[in-house]
Amino acid sequence: MRKMVLVLLFFTQFVYPVFSQVNLFPTPAKYSRGRGVFNLNKNTVVLGAGGYSDQLASELSEKIKSFGLSENQSGGKQVRLELKTDLGLKADGYHLLVSPEEILLEASTESGLFYAKEALLQLARFYKGAIPVSRIEDEPRYAWRGFMLDESRHFFGKDKVKQYLDMMASLRMNVFHWHLTDEPGWRIEIKRYPKLTTVGATGNYHDPNAPATFYTQEEIREIVAYAAERQIMVIPEFDMPGHATAACRAYPEISGGGEGRWANFTFHPCKEETFEFISHVLDEIISLFPAPYIHIGGDEVHYGNQSWFTDPEIQQFIKDKDLKNEVGLEHYFIRRIADLVASKGKKVIGWDEIVDAGVSPSKAVVMWWRHDRRYQFAKALELGFDVIMTPRRPLYGDFVQYGSHRIGRLWGGYDPIEDIYQFPEPVVHLMKNYEDQVMGLQMSMWTERIADEKRLDYMVFPRLSAVAESGWTPAKSKEYSLFMQKLPLFLEYLHDRNIYYFNPFDPDVRLEPAEPKRKEDVLQDG
C-alpha cells in the first residue's frame, strides 16, 4: 500500500503541474502562484507581533524544528505572524503570503491566525520545506465545520480524542460534537449521581458486561482545554427523552419503561423527579463545557415509549395537560427541556425531530440528519431555525464507503468520498433565501459497528478530509479530480502518523472481520 502511495505522490508532483493547485487540505478559497520558492529550514526565524501571535510563532518554530529539514543558514529569511483588525476577513479567514525572502501570515482574529499557521505547517510537510512563492487569501464557506464521535457505543479514550482534535485542527475543522450518553453506556462523571458511572458506564454495544469506561471531570476539562488551544469548540450531547437507557439503568426511578430491547429507553416524561435529575446533571455538564450549546438528542423516542401508552400516570398527565397523545407528550418534554437549558444560559441543539415540537427557534438549533426527509430540512429553515447539516447520506461515517464492502450501514446506497466531496450542492436549492440560517455541516461517526481504534480510523479517513473541504472551500474553488490528485499526500501524512485509513486508490485492501459479531452489524436500513 505504501509503495502505491509513493507512486501516486510522484504522479501528483510531476505529471500535473499545469493545474497549479496548492497542496493544502482543505483547498483555499483563492490561490495564486509565482516564481521561486521560500526554503524553510531549522534556522528560519519565526516572529510574532505580540500577544497571541508570539505564542503561535513559538509553536510554529518548534514544529518546524521537528520536521527534519536542513540546517542551512536562513540568511535573513523569516516568517512573520500578525493580527490585523482591518483586513475585513471572516472570523476564521487568513492571508498567507510567500516570497523568496519572507512568509507573512496575517488574520483579523486569533482563529484565523491559527489556521494560517496550520496551513503553513501543511505546506512545509508536503513541499519538504521548499514552499512555492504564492498568495493565499482564504476564508471558510461555513462557520460550523464539525465532527461527531459516539463514545457511548464504544469508548476510545482521551489519547484518541486528542489525536482526532489534532487532525481536525490541521483540516480547519472547529466543532467537536461529543456523544457521551446513550443506550450502552454513560461516559461522563457526574458527582451528584455516582451510579451513572458505577452502573451506567458498564458495558458497550457488543458486551453489556464490559468494565465501566468513562471520562472523569478532570479529563473532560483537559480535553476541552486541549480543543480550545486548537480553536475547536466541544459540544456535549446528553440524550433525552429517548436513548436514555444507561442513565435509567443506573436510576430506574426515573425510567419511562419500554419493552424488550427498548426497556428503560426513555426518561419518565411526567415525574418532577426526572426534571430535577436532568437539571442537576446539566449544571455539572455546563460547568465543564463553556460552549453556548448543549445537544439534547430528541430523536427516535418511539422506539422505546411503549409504556407511555399503558401507564396510568402518564395517560392522566396527557389528559390533564391536553397533550392529545404520546407524541404531544414527547413534544412537551422537548419544550420543557429547551426552556430549562435556556434558563441556564445555553441553547439546545436537537436532531431534526424537534422541528415539530413547537420549540422556539430562539432556544434551539436543528441538526438535519434524515437524508430521506429533505422536507424536514426545508421546514426547519422556513420556521426560522438555524440548521447544521449532517444527513446520513453522505455524512454518516458508519456507512459503507465502497461498493464491495460488507460491514457497515446501507440505505439505498452508501457514502463514498466523492459524495461527501460533492455535498452540499445537491441540497443548495433548499437553502435559497435562507443561507444565513445554515450554520454548516459535520460528519457524524456512530460506533455500533466500530469497536477498536483501527476500525475507527479506517472509517474516518480519508473521508474526513472531504468533509473539511465541503465545509471550508467555496463551491467555485472545488474540483473533485484535483482533490483526488493530491489526496495521496494526505494518505502519506496519515501513514507517517500511524493513522490507519481506507485507500480509495487500492479499495480491495480493507479492514473487515470475516463475520460480524452480531447480525445487526450488517444493515439494510429501511
Secondary structure as a PSIPRED ss2 file (coil, helix, strand):
# PSIPRED VFORMAT (PSIPRED V4.0)

   1 M C   1.000  0.000  0.000
   2 R H   0.000  1.000  0.000
   3 K H   0.000  1.000  0.000
   4 M H   0.000  1.000  0.000
   5 V H   0.000  1.000  0.000
   6 L H   0.000  1.000  0.000
   7 V H   0.000  1.000  0.000
   8 L H   0.000  1.000  0.000
   9 L H   0.000  1.000  0.000
  10 F H   0.000  1.000  0.000
  11 F H   0.000  1.000  0.000
  12 T H   0.000  1.000  0.000
  13 Q H   0.000  1.000  0.000
  14 F H   0.000  1.000  0.000
  15 V H   0.000  1.000  0.000
  16 Y C   1.000  0.000  0.000
  17 P H   0.000  1.000  0.000
  18 V H   0.000  1.000  0.000
  19 F H   0.000  1.000  0.000
  20 S C   1.000  0.000  0.000
  21 Q C   1.000  0.000  0.000
  22 V C   1.000  0.000  0.000
  23 N C   1.000  0.000  0.000
  24 L C   1.000  0.000  0.000
  25 F C   1.000  0.000  0.000
  26 P C   1.000  0.000  0.000
  27 T C   1.000  0.000  0.000
  28 P C   1.000  0.000  0.000
  29 A C   1.000  0.000  0.000
  30 K E   0.000  0.000  1.000
  31 Y E   0.000  0.000  1.000
  32 S E   0.000  0.000  1.000
  33 R E   0.000  0.000  1.000
  34 G E   0.000  0.000  1.000
  35 R E   0.000  0.000  1.000
  36 G E   0.000  0.000  1.000
  37 V E   0.000  0.000  1.000
  38 F E   0.000  0.000  1.000
  39 N E   0.000  0.000  1.000
  40 L C   1.000  0.000  0.000
  41 N C   1.000  0.000  0.000
  42 K C   1.000  0.000  0.000
  43 N C   1.000  0.000  0.000
  44 T C   1.000  0.000  0.000
  45 V E   0.000  0.000  1.000
  46 V E   0.000  0.000  1.000
  47 L E   0.000  0.000  1.000
  48 G C   1.000  0.000  0.000
  49 A C   1.000  0.000  0.000
  50 G C   1.000  0.000  0.000
  51 G C   1.000  0.000  0.000
  52 Y H   0.000  1.000  0.000
  53 S H   0.000  1.000  0.000
  54 D H   0.000  1.000  0.000
  55 Q H   0.000  1.000  0.000
  56 L H   0.000  1.000  0.000
  57 A H   0.000  1.000  0.000
  58 S H   0.000  1.000  0.000
  59 E H   0.000  1.000  0.000
  60 L H   0.000  1.000  0.000
  61 S H   0.000  1.000  0.000
  62 E H   0.000  1.000  0.000
  63 K H   0.000  1.000  0.000
  64 I H   0.000  1.000  0.000
  65 K H   0.000  1.000  0.000
  66 S C   1.000  0.000  0.000
  67 F C   1.000  0.000  0.000
  68 G C   1.000  0.000  0.000
  69 L C   1.000  0.000  0.000
  70 S C   1.000  0.000  0.000
  71 E C   1.000  0.000  0.000
  72 N C   1.000  0.000  0.000
  73 Q C   1.000  0.000  0.000
  74 S C   1.000  0.000  0.000
  75 G C   1.000  0.000  0.000
  76 G C   1.000  0.000  0.000
  77 K C   1.000  0.000  0.000
  78 Q E   0.000  0.000  1.000
  79 V E   0.000  0.000  1.000
  80 R E   0.000  0.000  1.000
  81 L E   0.000  0.000  1.000
  82 E E   0.000  0.000  1.000
  83 L E   0.000  0.000  1.000
  84 K C   1.000  0.000  0.000
  85 T C   1.000  0.000  0.000
  86 D C   1.000  0.000  0.000
  87 L C   1.000  0.000  0.000
  88 G C   1.000  0.000  0.000
  89 L C   1.000  0.000  0.000
  90 K C   1.000  0.000  0.000
  91 A C   1.000  0.000  0.000
  92 D C   1.000  0.000  0.000
  93 G C   1.000  0.000  0.000
  94 Y E   0.000  0.000  1.000
  95 H E   0.000  0.000  1.000
  96 L E   0.000  0.000  1.000
  97 L E   0.000  0.000  1.000
  98 V E   0.000  0.000  1.000
  99 S C   1.000  0.000  0.000
 100 P C   1.000  0.000  0.000
 101 E C   1.000  0.000  0.000
 102 E E   0.000  0.000  1.000
 103 I E   0.000  0.000  1.000
 104 L E   0.000  0.000  1.000
 105 L E   0.000  0.000  1.000
 106 E E   0.000  0.000  1.000
 107 A E   0.000  0.000  1.000
 108 S C   1.000  0.000  0.000
 109 T C   1.000  0.000  0.000
 110 E H   0.000  1.000  0.000
 111 S H   0.000  1.000  0.000
 112 G H   0.000  1.000  0.000
 113 L H   0.000  1.000  0.000
 114 F H   0.000  1.000  0.000
 115 Y H   0.000  1.000  0.000
 116 A H   0.000  1.000  0.000
 117 K H   0.000  1.000  0.000
 118 E H   0.000  1.000  0.000
 119 A H   0.000  1.000  0.000
 120 L H   0.000  1.000  0.000
 121 L H   0.000  1.000  0.000
 122 Q H   0.000  1.000  0.000
 123 L H   0.000  1.000  0.000
 124 A H   0.000  1.000  0.000
 125 R H   0.000  1.000  0.000
 126 F H   0.000  1.000  0.000
 127 Y C   1.000  0.000  0.000
 128 K C   1.000  0.000  0.000
 129 G C   1.000  0.000  0.000
 130 A E   0.000  0.000  1.000
 131 I E   0.000  0.000  1.000
 132 P E   0.000  0.000  1.000
 133 V E   0.000  0.000  1.000
 134 S E   0.000  0.000  1.000
 135 R E   0.000  0.000  1.000
 136 I E   0.000  0.000  1.000
 137 E E   0.000  0.000  1.000
 138 D E   0.000  0.000  1.000
 139 E C   1.000  0.000  0.000
 140 P C   1.000  0.000  0.000
 141 R C   1.000  0.000  0.000
 142 Y C   1.000  0.000  0.000
 143 A C   1.000  0.000  0.000
 144 W E   0.000  0.000  1.000
 145 R E   0.000  0.000  1.000
 146 G E   0.000  0.000  1.000
 147 F E   0.000  0.000  1.000
 148 M E   0.000  0.000  1.000
 149 L E   0.000  0.000  1.000
 150 D E   0.000  0.000  1.000
 151 E C   1.000  0.000  0.000
 152 S C   1.000  0.000  0.000
 153 R C   1.000  0.000  0.000
 154 H C   1.000  0.000  0.000
 155 F C   1.000  0.000  0.000
 156 F C   1.000  0.000  0.000
 157 G C   1.000  0.000  0.000
 158 K H   0.000  1.000  0.000
 159 D H   0.000  1.000  0.000
 160 K H   0.000  1.000  0.000
 161 V H   0.000  1.000  0.000
 162 K H   0.000  1.000  0.000
 163 Q H   0.000  1.000  0.000
 164 Y H   0.000  1.000  0.000
 165 L H   0.000  1.000  0.000
 166 D H   0.000  1.000  0.000
 167 M H   0.000  1.000  0.000
 168 M H   0.000  1.000  0.000
 169 A H   0.000  1.000  0.000
 170 S H   0.000  1.000  0.000
 171 L C   1.000  0.000  0.000
 172 R C   1.000  0.000  0.000
 173 M C   1.000  0.000  0.000
 174 N C   1.000  0.000  0.000
 175 V E   0.000  0.000  1.000
 176 F E   0.000  0.000  1.000
 177 H E   0.000  0.000  1.000
 178 W E   0.000  0.000  1.000
 179 H E   0.000  0.000  1.000
 180 L C   1.000  0.000  0.000
 181 T E   0.000  0.000  1.000
 182 D C   1.000  0.000  0.000
 183 E C   1.000  0.000  0.000
 184 P C   1.000  0.000  0.000
 185 G C   1.000  0.000  0.000
 186 W E   0.000  0.000  1.000
 187 R C   1.000  0.000  0.000
 188 I E   0.000  0.000  1.000
 189 E C   1.000  0.000  0.000
 190 I C   1.000  0.000  0.000
 191 K C   1.000  0.000  0.000
 192 R C   1.000  0.000  0.000
 193 Y C   1.000  0.000  0.000
 194 P C   1.000  0.000  0.000
 195 K H   0.000  1.000  0.000
 196 L H   0.000  1.000  0.000
 197 T H   0.000  1.000  0.000
 198 T H   0.000  1.000  0.000
 199 V C   1.000  0.000  0.000
 200 G C   1.000  0.000  0.000
 201 A C   1.000  0.000  0.000
 202 T C   1.000  0.000  0.000
 203 G C   1.000  0.000  0.000
 204 N C   1.000  0.000  0.000
 205 Y C   1.000  0.000  0.000
 206 H C   1.000  0.000  0.000
 207 D C   1.000  0.000  0.000
 208 P C   1.000  0.000  0.000
 209 N C   1.000  0.000  0.000
 210 A C   1.000  0.000  0.000
 211 P C   1.000  0.000  0.000
 212 A C   1.000  0.000  0.000
 213 T C   1.000  0.000  0.000
 214 F C   1.000  0.000  0.000
 215 Y E   0.000  0.000  1.000
 216 T C   1.000  0.000  0.000
 217 Q H   0.000  1.000  0.000
 218 E H   0.000  1.000  0.000
 219 E H   0.000  1.000  0.000
 220 I H   0.000  1.000  0.000
 221 R H   0.000  1.000  0.000
 222 E H   0.000  1.000  0.000
 223 I H   0.000  1.000  0.000
 224 V H   0.000  1.000  0.000
 225 A H   0.000  1.000  0.000
 226 Y H   0.000  1.000  0.000
 227 A H   0.000  1.000  0.000
 228 A H   0.000  1.000  0.000
 229 E H   0.000  1.000  0.000
 230 R C   1.000  0.000  0.000
 231 Q C   1.000  0.000  0.000
 232 I C   1.000  0.000  0.000
 233 M E   0.000  0.000  1.000
 234 V E   0.000  0.000  1.000
 235 I E   0.000  0.000  1.000
 236 P E   0.000  0.000  1.000
 237 E E   0.000  0.000  1.000
 238 F E   0.000  0.000  1.000
 239 D E   0.000  0.000  1.000
 240 M E   0.000  0.000  1.000
 241 P C   1.000  0.000  0.000
 242 G C   1.000  0.000  0.000
 243 H C   1.000  0.000  0.000
 244 A C   1.000  0.000  0.000
 245 T H   0.000  1.000  0.000
 246 A H   0.000  1.000  0.000
 247 A H   0.000  1.000  0.000
 248 C H   0.000  1.000  0.000
 249 R H   0.000  1.000  0.000
 250 A H   0.000  1.000  0.000
 251 Y C   1.000  0.000  0.000
 252 P H   0.000  1.000  0.000
 253 E H   0.000  1.000  0.000
 254 I H   0.000  1.000  0.000
 255 S E   0.000  0.000  1.000
 256 G C   1.000  0.000  0.000
 257 G C   1.000  0.000  0.000
 258 G C   1.000  0.000  0.000
 259 E C   1.000  0.000  0.000
 260 G H   0.000  1.000  0.000
 261 R H   0.000  1.000  0.000
 262 W H   0.000  1.000  0.000
 263 A C   1.000  0.000  0.000
 264 N C   1.000  0.000  0.000
 265 F C   1.000  0.000  0.000
 266 T C   1.000  0.000  0.000
 267 F E   0.000  0.000  1.000
 268 H C   1.000  0.000  0.000
 269 P C   1.000  0.000  0.000
 270 C C   1.000  0.000  0.000
 271 K C   1.000  0.000  0.000
 272 E H   0.000  1.000  0.000
 273 E H   0.000  1.000  0.000
 274 T H   0.000  1.000  0.000
 275 F H   0.000  1.000  0.000
 276 E H   0.000  1.000  0.000
 277 F H   0.000  1.000  0.000
 278 I H   0.000  1.000  0.000
 279 S H   0.000  1.000  0.000
 280 H H   0.000  1.000  0.000
 281 V H   0.000  1.000  0.000
 282 L H   0.000  1.000  0.000
 283 D H   0.000  1.000  0.000
 284 E H   0.000  1.000  0.000
 285 I H   0.000  1.000  0.000
 286 I H   0.000  1.000  0.000
 287 S H   0.000  1.000  0.000
 288 L H   0.000  1.000  0.000
 289 F C   1.000  0.000  0.000
 290 P C   1.000  0.000  0.000
 291 A C   1.000  0.000  0.000
 292 P C   1.000  0.000  0.000
 293 Y E   0.000  0.000  1.000
 294 I E   0.000  0.000  1.000
 295 H E   0.000  0.000  1.000
 296 I E   0.000  0.000  1.000
 297 G E   0.000  0.000  1.000
 298 G C   1.000  0.000  0.000
 299 D C   1.000  0.000  0.000
 300 E C   1.000  0.000  0.000
 301 V H   0.000  1.000  0.000
 302 H H   0.000  1.000  0.000
 303 Y H   0.000  1.000  0.000
 304 G C   1.000  0.000  0.000
 305 N C   1.000  0.000  0.000
 306 Q H   0.000  1.000  0.000
 307 S H   0.000  1.000  0.000
 308 W H   0.000  1.000  0.000
 309 F H   0.000  1.000  0.000
 310 T C   1.000  0.000  0.000
 311 D C   1.000  0.000  0.000
 312 P H   0.000  1.000  0.000
 313 E H   0.000  1.000  0.000
 314 I H   0.000  1.000  0.000
 315 Q H   0.000  1.000  0.000
 316 Q H   0.000  1.000  0.000
 317 F H   0.000  1.000  0.000
 318 I H   0.000  1.000  0.000
 319 K H   0.000  1.000  0.000
 320 D H   0.000  1.000  0.000
 321 K C   1.000  0.000  0.000
 322 D C   1.000  0.000  0.000
 323 L C   1.000  0.000  0.000
 324 K C   1.000  0.000  0.000
 325 N C   1.000  0.000  0.000
 326 E H   0.000  1.000  0.000
 327 V H   0.000  1.000  0.000
 328 G H   0.000  1.000  0.000
 329 L H   0.000  1.000  0.000
 330 E H   0.000  1.000  0.000
 331 H H   0.000  1.000  0.000
 332 Y H   0.000  1.000  0.000
 333 F H   0.000  1.000  0.000
 334 I H   0.000  1.000  0.000
 335 R H   0.000  1.000  0.000
 336 R H   0.000  1.000  0.000
 337 I H   0.000  1.000  0.000
 338 A H   0.000  1.000  0.000
 339 D H   0.000  1.000  0.000
 340 L H   0.000  1.000  0.000
 341 V H   0.000  1.000  0.000
 342 A H   0.000  1.000  0.000
 343 S H   0.000  1.000  0.000
 344 K C   1.000  0.000  0.000
 345 G C   1.000  0.000  0.000
 346 K C   1.000  0.000  0.000
 347 K E   0.000  0.000  1.000
 348 V E   0.000  0.000  1.000
 349 I E   0.000  0.000  1.000
 350 G E   0.000  0.000  1.000
 351 W E   0.000  0.000  1.000
 352 D H   0.000  1.000  0.000
 353 E H   0.000  1.000  0.000
 354 I H   0.000  1.000  0.000
 355 V H   0.000  1.000  0.000
 356 D H   0.000  1.000  0.000
 357 A C   1.000  0.000  0.000
 358 G C   1.000  0.000  0.000
 359 V C   1.000  0.000  0.000
 360 S C   1.000  0.000  0.000
 361 P C   1.000  0.000  0.000
 362 S C   1.000  0.000  0.000
 363 K C   1.000  0.000  0.000
 364 A E   0.000  0.000  1.000
 365 V E   0.000  0.000  1.000
 366 V E   0.000  0.000  1.000
 367 M E   0.000  0.000  1.000
 368 W E   0.000  0.000  1.000
 369 W C   1.000  0.000  0.000
 370 R C   1.000  0.000  0.000
 371 H C   1.000  0.000  0.000
 372 D C   1.000  0.000  0.000
 373 R C   1.000  0.000  0.000
 374 R H   0.000  1.000  0.000
 375 Y H   0.000  1.000  0.000
 376 Q H   0.000  1.000  0.000
 377 F H   0.000  1.000  0.000
 378 A H   0.000  1.000  0.000
 379 K H   0.000  1.000  0.000
 380 A H   0.000  1.000  0.000
 381 L H   0.000  1.000  0.000
 382 E H   0.000  1.000  0.000
 383 L C   1.000  0.000  0.000
 384 G C   1.000  0.000  0.000
 385 F C   1.000  0.000  0.000
 386 D E   0.000  0.000  1.000
 387 V E   0.000  0.000  1.000
 388 I E   0.000  0.000  1.000
 389 M E   0.000  0.000  1.000
 390 T C   1.000  0.000  0.000
 391 P C   1.000  0.000  0.000
 392 R H   0.000  1.000  0.000
 393 R H   0.000  1.000  0.000
 394 P H   0.000  1.000  0.000
 395 L H   0.000  1.000  0.000
 396 Y E   0.000  0.000  1.000
 397 G C   1.000  0.000  0.000
 398 D C   1.000  0.000  0.000
 399 F E   0.000  0.000  1.000
 400 V C   1.000  0.000  0.000
 401 Q C   1.000  0.000  0.000
 402 Y C   1.000  0.000  0.000
 403 G C   1.000  0.000  0.000
 404 S C   1.000  0.000  0.000
 405 H C   1.000  0.000  0.000
 406 R C   1.000  0.000  0.000
 407 I C   1.000  0.000  0.000
 408 G E   0.000  0.000  1.000
 409 R E   0.000  0.000  1.000
 410 L E   0.000  0.000  1.000
 411 W C   1.000  0.000  0.000
 412 G C   1.000  0.000  0.000
 413 G C   1.000  0.000  0.000
 414 Y C   1.000  0.000  0.000
 415 D C   1.000  0.000  0.000
 416 P C   1.000  0.000  0.000
 417 I H   0.000  1.000  0.000
 418 E H   0.000  1.000  0.000
 419 D H   0.000  1.000  0.000
 420 I H   0.000  1.000  0.000
 421 Y H   0.000  1.000  0.000
 422 Q H   0.000  1.000  0.000
 423 F C   1.000  0.000  0.000
 424 P C   1.000  0.000  0.000
 425 E H   0.000  1.000  0.000
 426 P H   0.000  1.000  0.000
 427 V H   0.000  1.000  0.000
 428 V H   0.000  1.000  0.000
 429 H H   0.000  1.000  0.000
 430 L H   0.000  1.000  0.000
 431 M H   0.000  1.000  0.000
 432 K C   1.000  0.000  0.000
 433 N C   1.000  0.000  0.000
 434 Y C   1.000  0.000  0.000
 435 E H   0.000  1.000  0.000
 436 D H   0.000  1.000  0.000
 437 Q H   0.000  1.000  0.000
 438 V E   0.000  0.000  1.000
 439 M E   0.000  0.000  1.000
 440 G E   0.000  0.000  1.000
 441 L E   0.000  0.000  1.000
 442 Q E   0.000  0.000  1.000
 443 M E   0.000  0.000  1.000
 444 S E   0.000  0.000  1.000
 445 M E   0.000  0.000  1.000
 446 W C   1.000  0.000  0.000
 447 T C   1.000  0.000  0.000
 448 E C   1.000  0.000  0.000
 449 R C   1.000  0.000  0.000
 450 I C   1.000  0.000  0.000
 451 A C   1.000  0.000  0.000
 452 D C   1.000  0.000  0.000
 453 E H   0.000  1.000  0.000
 454 K H   0.000  1.000  0.000
 455 R H   0.000  1.000  0.000
 456 L H   0.000  1.000  0.000
 457 D H   0.000  1.000  0.000
 458 Y H   0.000  1.000  0.000
 459 M H   0.000  1.000  0.000
 460 V H   0.000  1.000  0.000
 461 F C   1.000  0.000  0.000
 462 P C   1.000  0.000  0.000
 463 R H   0.000  1.000  0.000
 464 L H   0.000  1.000  0.000
 465 S H   0.000  1.000  0.000
 466 A H   0.000  1.000  0.000
 467 V H   0.000  1.000  0.000
 468 A H   0.000  1.000  0.000
 469 E H   0.000  1.000  0.000
 470 S H   0.000  1.000  0.000
 471 G H   0.000  1.000  0.000
 472 W H   0.000  1.000  0.000
 473 T C   1.000  0.000  0.000
 474 P C   1.000  0.000  0.000
 475 A H   0.000  1.000  0.000
 476 K H   0.000  1.000  0.000
 477 S H   0.000  1.000  0.000
 478 K C   1.000  0.000  0.000
 479 E C   1.000  0.000  0.000
 480 Y H   0.000  1.000  0.000
 481 S H   0.000  1.000  0.000
 482 L H   0.000  1.000  0.000
 483 F H   0.000  1.000  0.000
 484 M H   0.000  1.000  0.000
 485 Q H   0.000  1.000  0.000
 486 K H   0.000  1.000  0.000
 487 L H   0.000  1.000  0.000
 488 P H   0.000  1.000  0.000
 489 L H   0.000  1.000  0.000
 490 F H   0.000  1.000  0.000
 491 L H   0.000  1.000  0.000
 492 E H   0.000  1.000  0.000
 493 Y H   0.000  1.000  0.000
 494 L H   0.000  1.000  0.000
 495 H H   0.000  1.000  0.000
 496 D H   0.000  1.000  0.000
 497 R C   1.000  0.000  0.000
 498 N C   1.000  0.000  0.000
 499 I C   1.000  0.000  0.000
 500 Y C   1.000  0.000  0.000
 501 Y C   1.000  0.000  0.000
 502 F C   1.000  0.000  0.000
 503 N C   1.000  0.000  0.000
 504 P C   1.000  0.000  0.000
 505 F C   1.000  0.000  0.000
 506 D C   1.000  0.000  0.000
 507 P C   1.000  0.000  0.000
 508 D C   1.000  0.000  0.000
 509 V C   1.000  0.000  0.000
 510 R C   1.000  0.000  0.000
 511 L C   1.000  0.000  0.000
 512 E C   1.000  0.000  0.000
 513 P C   1.000  0.000  0.000
 514 A C   1.000  0.000  0.000
 515 E C   1.000  0.000  0.000
 516 P C   1.000  0.000  0.000
 517 K C   1.000  0.000  0.000
 518 R C   1.000  0.000  0.000
 519 K H   0.000  1.000  0.000
 520 E H   0.000  1.000  0.000
 521 D H   0.000  1.000  0.000
 522 V E   0.000  0.000  1.000
 523 L E   0.000  0.000  1.000
 524 Q E   0.000  0.000  1.000
 525 D C   1.000  0.000  0.000
 526 G C   1.000  0.000  0.000
